[in-house]
């Protein structure tokens, strides 16, 4: 779902995963989260997974300005 909230563009994604309880510290970069998910969920999780991977690969990420 795409919408604007107070002038900020929001792209809200939905994912349906095979877990009875979603832990607060769910690691979406762990490939096991992709088990038994439909294609739409895999695509929804992709953005966060790629962002996590980039964060892990970029050294000194905290010093990098996000534009
Ligand atoms: C990935 O998730 C599975 C299932 O929750 C867990 O057993 C495994 O230890 C996790 N792997 C890593 C690298 O965290």
PDB file of the backbone (N, CA, C, O) and the ligand in Angstrom, with CONECT records:
HET    LIG  A 101      14
ATOM      1  N   UNK A   1       0.851  -1.163   0.000  1.00  0.00           N
ATOM      2  CA  UNK A   1       0.000   0.000   0.000  1.00  0.00           C
ATOM      3  C   UNK A   1       0.904   1.235   0.000  1.00  0.00           C
ATOM      4  O   UNK A   1       1.812   1.354   0.823  1.00  0.00           O
ATOM      5  N   UNK A   2       0.643   2.137  -0.923  1.00  0.00           N
ATOM      6  CA  UNK A   2       1.421   3.375  -0.983  1.00  0.00           C
ATOM      7  C   UNK A   2       0.524   4.533  -0.564  1.00  0.00           C
ATOM      8  O   UNK A   2      -0.617   4.640  -1.012  1.00  0.00           O
ATOM      9  N   UNK A   3       1.045   5.391   0.293  1.00  0.00           N
ATOM     10  CA  UNK A   3       0.281   6.564   0.685  1.00  0.00           C
ATOM     11  C   UNK A   3       1.235   7.630   1.211  1.00  0.00           C
ATOM     12  O   UNK A   3       2.410   7.371   1.473  1.00  0.00           O
ATOM     13  N   UNK A   4       0.698   8.821   1.354  1.00  0.00           N
ATOM     14  CA  UNK A   4       1.481   9.906   1.947  1.00  0.00           C
ATOM     15  C   UNK A   4       0.926  10.218   3.319  1.00  0.00           C
ATOM     16  O   UNK A   4      -0.287  10.321   3.503  1.00  0.00           O
ATOM     17  N   UNK A   5       1.824  10.370   4.287  1.00  0.00           N
ATOM     18  CA  UNK A   5       1.423  10.730   5.638  1.00  0.00           C
ATOM     19  C   UNK A   5       2.214  11.968   6.032  1.00  0.00           C
ATOM     20  O   UNK A   5       3.441  11.932   6.129  1.00  0.00           O
ATOM     21  N   UNK A   6       1.508  13.045   6.256  1.00  0.00           N
ATOM     22  CA  UNK A   6       2.119  14.332   6.601  1.00  0.00           C
ATOM     23  C   UNK A   6       3.243  14.676   5.619  1.00  0.00           C
ATOM     24  O   UNK A   6       4.316  15.136   6.010  1.00  0.00           O
ATOM     25  N   UNK A   7       2.961  14.437   4.314  1.00  0.00           N
ATOM     26  CA  UNK A   7       3.894  14.805   3.265  1.00  0.00           C
ATOM     27  C   UNK A   7       5.001  13.803   3.012  1.00  0.00           C
ATOM     28  O   UNK A   7       5.827  14.001   2.122  1.00  0.00           O
ATOM     29  N   UNK A   8       5.027  12.714   3.794  1.00  0.00           N
ATOM     30  CA  UNK A   8       6.073  11.703   3.628  1.00  0.00           C
ATOM     31  C   UNK A   8       5.486  10.500   2.898  1.00  0.00           C
ATOM     32  O   UNK A   8       4.466   9.954   3.318  1.00  0.00           O
ATOM     33  N   UNK A   9       6.129  10.083   1.800  1.00  0.00           N
ATOM     34  CA  UNK A   9       5.668   8.921   1.043  1.00  0.00           C
ATOM     35  C   UNK A   9       5.966   7.642   1.819  1.00  0.00           C
ATOM     36  O   UNK A   9       7.100   7.400   2.232  1.00  0.00           O
ATOM     37  N   UNK A  10       4.929   6.829   2.010  1.00  0.00           N
ATOM     38  CA  UNK A  10       5.057   5.568   2.747  1.00  0.00           C
ATOM     39  C   UNK A  10       4.738   4.418   1.793  1.00  0.00           C
ATOM     40  O   UNK A  10       3.741   4.464   1.073  1.00  0.00           O
ATOM     41  N   UNK A  11       5.579   3.394   1.790  1.00  0.00           N
ATOM     42  CA  UNK A  11       5.339   2.170   1.027  1.00  0.00           C
ATOM     43  C   UNK A  11       5.197   1.059   2.053  1.00  0.00           C
ATOM     44  O   UNK A  11       6.197   0.505   2.509  1.00  0.00           O
ATOM     45  N   UNK A  12       3.956   0.724   2.423  1.00  0.00           N
ATOM     46  CA  UNK A  12       3.689  -0.243   3.479  1.00  0.00           C
ATOM     47  C   UNK A  12       3.530  -1.634   2.869  1.00  0.00           C
ATOM     48  O   UNK A  12       2.679  -1.848   2.005  1.00  0.00           O
ATOM     49  N   UNK A  13       4.359  -2.578   3.329  1.00  0.00           N
ATOM     50  CA  UNK A  13       4.344  -3.926   2.769  1.00  0.00           C
ATOM     51  C   UNK A  13       3.715  -4.909   3.752  1.00  0.00           C
ATOM     52  O   UNK A  13       3.779  -4.719   4.967  1.00  0.00           O
ATOM     53  N   UNK A  14       3.111  -5.953   3.214  1.00  0.00           N
ATOM     54  CA  UNK A  14       2.504  -7.008   4.022  1.00  0.00           C
ATOM     55  C   UNK A  14       3.220  -8.324   3.727  1.00  0.00           C
ATOM     56  O   UNK A  14       3.526  -8.626   2.573  1.00  0.00           O
ATOM     57  N   UNK A  15       3.481  -9.096   4.763  1.00  0.00           N
ATOM     58  CA  UNK A  15       4.092 -10.403   4.581  1.00  0.00           C
ATOM     59  C   UNK A  15       3.396 -11.412   5.487  1.00  0.00           C
ATOM     60  O   UNK A  15       3.138 -11.130   6.657  1.00  0.00           O
ATOM     61  N   UNK A  16       3.096 -12.578   4.947  1.00  0.00           N
ATOM     62  CA  UNK A  16       2.472 -13.654   5.713  1.00  0.00           C
ATOM     63  C   UNK A  16       3.493 -14.772   5.865  1.00  0.00           C
ATOM     64  O   UNK A  16       3.805 -15.463   4.895  1.00  0.00           O
ATOM     65  N   UNK A  17       4.019 -14.958   7.079  1.00  0.00           N
ATOM     66  CA  UNK A  17       5.077 -15.948   7.303  1.00  0.00           C
ATOM     67  C   UNK A  17       4.545 -17.130   8.108  1.00  0.00           C
ATOM     68  O   UNK A  17       3.529 -17.020   8.793  1.00  0.00           O
ATOM     69  N   UNK A  18       5.244 -18.261   8.018  1.00  0.00           N
ATOM     70  CA  UNK A  18       4.815 -19.507   8.664  1.00  0.00           C
ATOM     71  C   UNK A  18       5.301 -19.584  10.102  1.00  0.00           C
ATOM     72  O   UNK A  18       6.072 -20.479  10.450  1.00  0.00           O
ATOM     73  N   UNK A  19       4.861 -18.662  10.932  1.00  0.00           N
ATOM     74  CA  UNK A  19       5.228 -18.669  12.347  1.00  0.00           C
ATOM     75  C   UNK A  19       3.965 -18.438  13.169  1.00  0.00           C
ATOM     76  O   UNK A  19       3.134 -17.603  12.811  1.00  0.00           O
ATOM     77  N   UNK A  20       3.818 -19.175  14.268  1.00  0.00           N
ATOM     78  CA  UNK A  20       2.655 -18.978  15.128  1.00  0.00           C
ATOM     79  C   UNK A  20       2.746 -17.642  15.853  1.00  0.00           C
ATOM     80  O   UNK A  20       1.746 -16.947  16.034  1.00  0.00           O
ATOM     81  N   UNK A  21       3.969 -17.294  16.267  1.00  0.00           N
ATOM     82  CA  UNK A  21       4.210 -16.037  16.965  1.00  0.00           C
ATOM     83  C   UNK A  21       5.373 -15.340  16.256  1.00  0.00           C
ATOM     84  O   UNK A  21       6.387 -15.969  15.953  1.00  0.00           O
ATOM     85  N   UNK A  22       5.223 -14.053  15.997  1.00  0.00           N
ATOM     86  CA  UNK A  22       6.294 -13.292  15.354  1.00  0.00           C
ATOM     87  C   UNK A  22       7.149 -12.664  16.455  1.00  0.00           C
ATOM     88  O   UNK A  22       6.686 -11.764  17.157  1.00  0.00           O
ATOM     89  N   UNK A  23       8.396 -13.131  16.615  1.00  0.00           N
ATOM     90  CA  UNK A  23       9.255 -12.530  17.647  1.00  0.00           C
ATOM     91  C   UNK A  23       9.595 -11.084  17.285  1.00  0.00           C
ATOM     92  O   UNK A  23       9.728 -10.738  16.111  1.00  0.00           O
ATOM     93  N   UNK A  24       9.735 -10.245  18.317  1.00  0.00           N
ATOM     94  CA  UNK A  24      10.051  -8.838  18.063  1.00  0.00           C
ATOM     95  C   UNK A  24      11.382  -8.685  17.354  1.00  0.00           C
ATOM     96  O   UNK A  24      11.595  -7.719  16.621  1.00  0.00           O
ATOM     97  N   UNK A  25      12.290  -9.651  17.574  1.00  0.00           N
ATOM     98  CA  UNK A  25      13.607  -9.554  16.951  1.00  0.00           C
ATOM     99  C   UNK A  25      13.723 -10.481  15.733  1.00  0.00           C
ATOM    100  O   UNK A  25      14.803 -10.993  15.436  1.00  0.00           O
ATOM    101  N   UNK A  26      12.603 -10.690  15.036  1.00  0.00           N
ATOM    102  CA  UNK A  26      12.624 -11.546  13.848  1.00  0.00           C
ATOM    103  C   UNK A  26      13.693 -11.049  12.875  1.00  0.00           C
ATOM    104  O   UNK A  26      13.711  -9.882  12.485  1.00  0.00           O
ATOM    105  N   UNK A  27      14.579 -11.965  12.496  1.00  0.00           N
ATOM    106  CA  UNK A  27      15.666 -11.622  11.579  1.00  0.00           C
ATOM    107  C   UNK A  27      15.227 -11.964  10.159  1.00  0.00           C
ATOM    108  O   UNK A  27      15.320 -13.118   9.740  1.00  0.00           O
ATOM    109  N   UNK A  28      14.751 -10.968   9.419  1.00  0.00           N
ATOM    110  CA  UNK A  28      14.266 -11.246   8.066  1.00  0.00           C
ATOM    111  C   UNK A  28      15.401 -11.565   7.104  1.00  0.00           C
ATOM    112  O   UNK A  28      15.157 -12.023   5.988  1.00  0.00           O
ATOM    113  N   UNK A  29      16.653 -11.324   7.529  1.00  0.00           N
ATOM    114  CA  UNK A  29      17.774 -11.676   6.651  1.00  0.00           C
ATOM    115  C   UNK A  29      18.071 -13.176   6.704  1.00  0.00           C
ATOM    116  O   UNK A  29      18.798 -13.701   5.861  1.00  0.00           O
ATOM    117  N   UNK A  30      17.497 -13.865   7.711  1.00  0.00           N
ATOM    118  CA  UNK A  30      17.649 -15.314   7.804  1.00  0.00           C
ATOM    119  C   UNK A  30      16.738 -15.968   6.752  1.00  0.00           C
ATOM    120  O   UNK A  30      15.522 -15.776   6.764  1.00  0.00           O
ATOM    121  N   UNK A  31      17.340 -16.730   5.858  1.00  0.00           N
ATOM    122  CA  UNK A  31      16.584 -17.319   4.743  1.00  0.00           C
ATOM    123  C   UNK A  31      15.473 -18.254   5.192  1.00  0.00           C
ATOM    124  O   UNK A  31      14.563 -18.533   4.412  1.00  0.00           O
ATOM    125  N   UNK A  32      15.520 -18.746   6.428  1.00  0.00           N
ATOM    126  CA  UNK A  32      14.467 -19.651   6.889  1.00  0.00           C
ATOM    127  C   UNK A  32      13.114 -18.942   6.930  1.00  0.00           C
ATOM    128  O   UNK A  32      12.073 -19.599   6.922  1.00  0.00           O
ATOM    129  N   UNK A  33      13.119 -17.614   6.974  1.00  0.00           N
ATOM    130  CA  UNK A  33      11.857 -16.867   7.003  1.00  0.00           C
ATOM    131  C   UNK A  33      11.110 -16.996   5.669  1.00  0.00           C
ATOM    132  O   UNK A  33       9.918 -16.701   5.583  1.00  0.00           O
ATOM    133  N   UNK A  34      11.828 -17.439   4.637  1.00  0.00           N
ATOM    134  CA  UNK A  34      11.208 -17.573   3.313  1.00  0.00           C
ATOM    135  C   UNK A  34      10.535 -18.927   3.108  1.00  0.00           C
ATOM    136  O   UNK A  34       9.909 -19.165   2.075  1.00  0.00           O
ATOM    137  N   UNK A  35      10.669 -19.831   4.113  1.00  0.00           N
ATOM    138  CA  UNK A  35      10.072 -21.164   3.982  1.00  0.00           C
ATOM    139  C   UNK A  35       8.553 -21.061   3.936  1.00  0.00           C
ATOM    140  O   UNK A  35       7.942 -20.399   4.775  1.00  0.00           O
ATOM    141  N   UNK A  36       7.957 -21.712   2.964  1.00  0.00           N
ATOM    142  CA  UNK A  36       6.493 -21.810   2.830  1.00  0.00           C
ATOM    143  C   UNK A  36       5.779 -20.476   2.674  1.00  0.00           C
ATOM    144  O   UNK A  36       4.612 -20.361   3.049  1.00  0.00           O
ATOM    145  N   UNK A  37       6.455 -19.461   2.128  1.00  0.00           N
ATOM    146  CA  UNK A  37       5.761 -18.189   1.906  1.00  0.00           C
ATOM    147  C   UNK A  37       5.354 -18.090   0.437  1.00  0.00           C
ATOM    148  O   UNK A  37       5.976 -18.695  -0.436  1.00  0.00           O
ATOM    149  N   UNK A  38       4.303 -17.320   0.184  1.00  0.00           N
ATOM    150  CA  UNK A  38       3.887 -17.129  -1.210  1.00  0.00           C
ATOM    151  C   UNK A  38       4.790 -16.080  -1.874  1.00  0.00           C
ATOM    152  O   UNK A  38       5.589 -15.414  -1.217  1.00  0.00           O
ATOM    153  N   UNK A  39       4.635 -15.959  -3.187  1.00  0.00           N
ATOM    154  CA  UNK A  39       5.528 -15.083  -3.946  1.00  0.00           C
ATOM    155  C   UNK A  39       5.414 -13.622  -3.502  1.00  0.00           C
ATOM    156  O   UNK A  39       6.417 -12.911  -3.424  1.00  0.00           O
ATOM    157  N   UNK A  40       4.183 -13.179  -3.212  1.00  0.00           N
ATOM    158  CA  UNK A  40       3.992 -11.790  -2.792  1.00  0.00           C
ATOM    159  C   UNK A  40       4.732 -11.515  -1.485  1.00  0.00           C
ATOM    160  O   UNK A  40       5.326 -10.449  -1.318  1.00  0.00           O
ATOM    161  N   UNK A  41       4.698 -12.473  -0.560  1.00  0.00           N
ATOM    162  CA  UNK A  41       5.404 -12.298   0.708  1.00  0.00           C
ATOM    163  C   UNK A  41       6.908 -12.265   0.484  1.00  0.00           C
ATOM    164  O   UNK A  41       7.607 -11.437   1.069  1.00  0.00           O
ATOM    165  N   UNK A  42       7.413 -13.171  -0.367  1.00  0.00           N
ATOM    166  CA  UNK A  42       8.851 -13.173  -0.662  1.00  0.00           C
ATOM    167  C   UNK A  42       9.272 -11.819  -1.221  1.00  0.00           C
ATOM    168  O   UNK A  42      10.330 -11.296  -0.872  1.00  0.00           O
ATOM    169  N   UNK A  43       8.427 -11.251  -2.099  1.00  0.00           N
ATOM    170  CA  UNK A  43       8.748  -9.933  -2.671  1.00  0.00           C
ATOM    171  C   UNK A  43       8.671  -8.839  -1.606  1.00  0.00           C
ATOM    172  O   UNK A  43       9.487  -7.918  -1.600  1.00  0.00           O
ATOM    173  N   UNK A  44       7.691  -8.942  -0.709  1.00  0.00           N
ATOM    174  CA  UNK A  44       7.560  -7.936   0.350  1.00  0.00           C
ATOM    175  C   UNK A  44       8.766  -7.954   1.278  1.00  0.00           C
ATOM    176  O   UNK A  44       9.254  -6.905   1.699  1.00  0.00           O
ATOM    177  N   UNK A  45       9.250  -9.178   1.599  1.00  0.00           N
ATOM    178  CA  UNK A  45      10.391  -9.292   2.504  1.00  0.00           C
ATOM    179  C   UNK A  45      11.694  -8.882   1.834  1.00  0.00           C
ATOM    180  O   UNK A  45      12.671  -8.550   2.506  1.00  0.00           O
ATOM    181  N   UNK A  46      11.703  -8.906   0.511  1.00  0.00           N
ATOM    182  CA  UNK A  46      12.931  -8.650  -0.228  1.00  0.00           C
ATOM    183  C   UNK A  46      13.546  -7.285   0.092  1.00  0.00           C
ATOM    184  O   UNK A  46      14.761  -7.178   0.259  1.00  0.00           O
ATOM    185  N   UNK A  47      12.720  -6.251   0.178  1.00  0.00           N
ATOM    186  CA  UNK A  47      13.253  -4.909   0.438  1.00  0.00           C
ATOM    187  C   UNK A  47      14.028  -4.846   1.741  1.00  0.00           C
ATOM    188  O   UNK A  47      15.146  -4.332   1.783  1.00  0.00           O
ATOM    189  N   UNK A  48      13.435  -5.369   2.801  1.00  0.00           N
ATOM    190  CA  UNK A  48      14.108  -5.368   4.101  1.00  0.00           C
ATOM    191  C   UNK A  48      15.334  -6.254   4.117  1.00  0.00           C
ATOM    192  O   UNK A  48      16.346  -5.914   4.730  1.00  0.00           O
ATOM    193  N   UNK A  49      15.245  -7.395   3.440  1.00  0.00           N
ATOM    194  CA  UNK A  49      16.383  -8.315   3.391  1.00  0.00           C
ATOM    195  C   UNK A  49      17.571  -7.683   2.668  1.00  0.00           C
ATOM    196  O   UNK A  49      18.715  -7.811   3.103  1.00  0.00           O
ATOM    197  N   UNK A  50      17.282  -6.996   1.553  1.00  0.00           N
ATOM    198  CA  UNK A  50      18.354  -6.346   0.791  1.00  0.00           C
ATOM    199  C   UNK A  50      18.951  -5.197   1.616  1.00  0.00           C
ATOM    200  O   UNK A  50      20.169  -5.024   1.657  1.00  0.00           O
ATOM    201  N   UNK A  51      18.089  -4.420   2.268  1.00  0.00           N
ATOM    202  CA  UNK A  51      18.592  -3.308   3.091  1.00  0.00           C
ATOM    203  C   UNK A  51      19.482  -3.828   4.216  1.00  0.00           C
ATOM    204  O   UNK A  51      20.529  -3.247   4.501  1.00  0.00           O
ATOM    205  N   UNK A  52      19.063  -4.933   4.862  1.00  0.00           N
ATOM    206  CA  UNK A  52      19.883  -5.538   5.926  1.00  0.00           C
ATOM    207  C   UNK A  52      21.232  -5.989   5.377  1.00  0.00           C
ATOM    208  O   UNK A  52      22.272  -5.780   6.001  1.00  0.00           O
ATOM    209  N   UNK A  53      21.199  -6.612   4.198  1.00  0.00           N
ATOM    210  CA  UNK A  53      22.429  -7.123   3.604  1.00  0.00           C
ATOM    211  C   UNK A  53      23.382  -5.970   3.271  1.00  0.00           C
ATOM    212  O   UNK A  53      24.583  -6.067   3.523  1.00  0.00           O
ATOM    213  N   UNK A  54      22.851  -4.883   2.708  1.00  0.00           N
ATOM    214  CA  UNK A  54      23.682  -3.716   2.381  1.00  0.00           C
ATOM    215  C   UNK A  54      24.291  -3.152   3.657  1.00  0.00           C
ATOM    216  O   UNK A  54      25.469  -2.797   3.690  1.00  0.00           O
ATOM    217  N   UNK A  55      23.454  -3.071   4.738  1.00  0.00           N
ATOM    218  CA  UNK A  55      23.943  -2.532   6.005  1.00  0.00           C
ATOM    219  C   UNK A  55      25.106  -3.373   6.540  1.00  0.00           C
ATOM    220  O   UNK A  55      26.076  -2.836   7.075  1.00  0.00           O
ATOM    221  N   UNK A  56      24.996  -4.714   6.389  1.00  0.00           N
ATOM    222  CA  UNK A  56      26.062  -5.592   6.868  1.00  0.00           C
ATOM    223  C   UNK A  56      27.322  -5.462   6.022  1.00  0.00           C
ATOM    224  O   UNK A  56      28.433  -5.606   6.531  1.00  0.00           O
ATOM    225  N   UNK A  57      27.150  -5.189   4.728  1.00  0.00           N
ATOM    226  CA  UNK A  57      28.294  -5.140   3.814  1.00  0.00           C
ATOM    227  C   UNK A  57      29.022  -3.800   3.839  1.00  0.00           C
ATOM    228  O   UNK A  57      30.219  -3.733   3.560  1.00  0.00           O
ATOM    229  N   UNK A  58      28.288  -2.723   4.177  1.00  0.00           N
ATOM    230  CA  UNK A  58      28.898  -1.393   4.182  1.00  0.00           C
ATOM    231  C   UNK A  58      29.612  -1.191   5.508  1.00  0.00           C
ATOM    232  O   UNK A  58      28.999  -1.246   6.574  1.00  0.00           O
ATOM    233  N   UNK A  59      30.909  -0.957   5.428  1.00  0.00           N
ATOM    234  CA  UNK A  59      31.676  -0.706   6.642  1.00  0.00           C
ATOM    235  C   UNK A  59      31.327   0.685   7.159  1.00  0.00           C
ATOM    236  O   UNK A  59      31.034   1.588   6.375  1.00  0.00           O
ATOM    237  N   UNK A  60      31.358   0.855   8.470  1.00  0.00           N
ATOM    238  CA  UNK A  60      31.071   2.144   9.085  1.00  0.00           C
ATOM    239  C   UNK A  60      29.705   2.660   8.651  1.00  0.00           C
ATOM    240  O   UNK A  60      29.557   3.836   8.320  1.00  0.00           O
ATOM    241  N   UNK A  61      28.697   1.769   8.655  1.00  0.00           N
ATOM    242  CA  UNK A  61      27.366   2.151   8.181  1.00  0.00           C
ATOM    243  C   UNK A  61      26.806   3.337   8.958  1.00  0.00           C
ATOM    244  O   UNK A  61      26.122   4.181   8.378  1.00  0.00           O
ATOM    245  N   UNK A  62      27.084   3.417  10.269  1.00  0.00           N
ATOM    246  CA  UNK A  62      26.530   4.499  11.093  1.00  0.00           C
ATOM    247  C   UNK A  62      27.011   5.863  10.616  1.00  0.00           C
ATOM    248  O   UNK A  62      26.335   6.871  10.821  1.00  0.00           O
ATOM    249  N   UNK A  63      28.183   5.892   9.979  1.00  0.00           N
ATOM    250  CA  UNK A  63      28.735   7.168   9.500  1.00  0.00           C
ATOM    251  C   UNK A  63      28.259   7.534   8.100  1.00  0.00           C
ATOM    252  O   UNK A  63      28.612   8.593   7.582  1.00  0.00           O
ATOM    253  N   UNK A  64      27.453   6.658   7.480  1.00  0.00           N
ATOM    254  CA  UNK A  64      26.985   6.905   6.121  1.00  0.00           C
ATOM    255  C   UNK A  64      25.690   7.698   6.183  1.00  0.00           C
ATOM    256  O   UNK A  64      24.750   7.310   6.877  1.00  0.00           O
ATOM    257  N   UNK A  65      25.642   8.795   5.467  1.00  0.00           N
ATOM    258  CA  UNK A  65      24.427   9.604   5.430  1.00  0.00           C
ATOM    259  C   UNK A  65      23.406   8.931   4.541  1.00  0.00           C
ATOM    260  O   UNK A  65      23.741   8.468   3.451  1.00  0.00           O
ATOM    261  N   UNK A  66      22.170   8.869   4.989  1.00  0.00           N
ATOM    262  CA  UNK A  66      21.085   8.315   4.169  1.00  0.00           C
ATOM    263  C   UNK A  66      20.351   9.473   3.523  1.00  0.00           C
ATOM    264  O   UNK A  66      19.824  10.347   4.212  1.00  0.00           O
ATOM    265  N   UNK A  67      20.317   9.477   2.205  1.00  0.00           N
ATOM    266  CA  UNK A  67      19.695  10.582   1.471  1.00  0.00           C
ATOM    267  C   UNK A  67      18.316  10.183   0.984  1.00  0.00           C
ATOM    268  O   UNK A  67      17.632  10.981   0.344  1.00  0.00           O
TER     269      UNK A  67
HETATM  270  C1  LIG A 101      17.670 -18.983  11.095  1.00  0.00           C
HETATM  271  O1  LIG A 101      16.427 -19.321  11.610  1.00  0.00           O
HETATM  272  C2  LIG A 101      16.337 -20.679  12.054  1.00  0.00           C
HETATM  273  C3  LIG A 101      14.893 -20.948  12.449  1.00  0.00           C
HETATM  274  O2  LIG A 101      14.433 -19.993  13.337  1.00  0.00           O
HETATM  275  C4  LIG A 101      17.325 -20.879  13.206  1.00  0.00           C
HETATM  276  O3  LIG A 101      17.281 -22.217  13.651  1.00  0.00           O
HETATM  277  C5  LIG A 101      18.727 -20.540  12.725  1.00  0.00           C
HETATM  278  O4  LIG A 101      19.628 -20.607  13.816  1.00  0.00           O
HETATM  279  C6  LIG A 101      18.764 -19.138  12.137  1.00  0.00           C
HETATM  280  N1  LIG A 101      20.080 -18.887  11.541  1.00  0.00           N
HETATM  281  C7  LIG A 101      20.812 -17.847  11.877  1.00  0.00           C
HETATM  282  C8  LIG A 101      22.119 -17.693  11.148  1.00  0.00           C
HETATM  283  O5  LIG A 101      20.454 -17.028  12.717  1.00  0.00           O
CONECT  270  271  279
CONECT  271  270  272
CONECT  272  271  273  275
CONECT  273  272  274
CONECT  274  273
CONECT  275  272  276  277
CONECT  276  275
CONECT  277  275  278  279
CONECT  278  277
CONECT  279  270  277  280
CONECT  280  279  281
CONECT  281  280  282  283
CONECT  282  281
CONECT  283  281
END
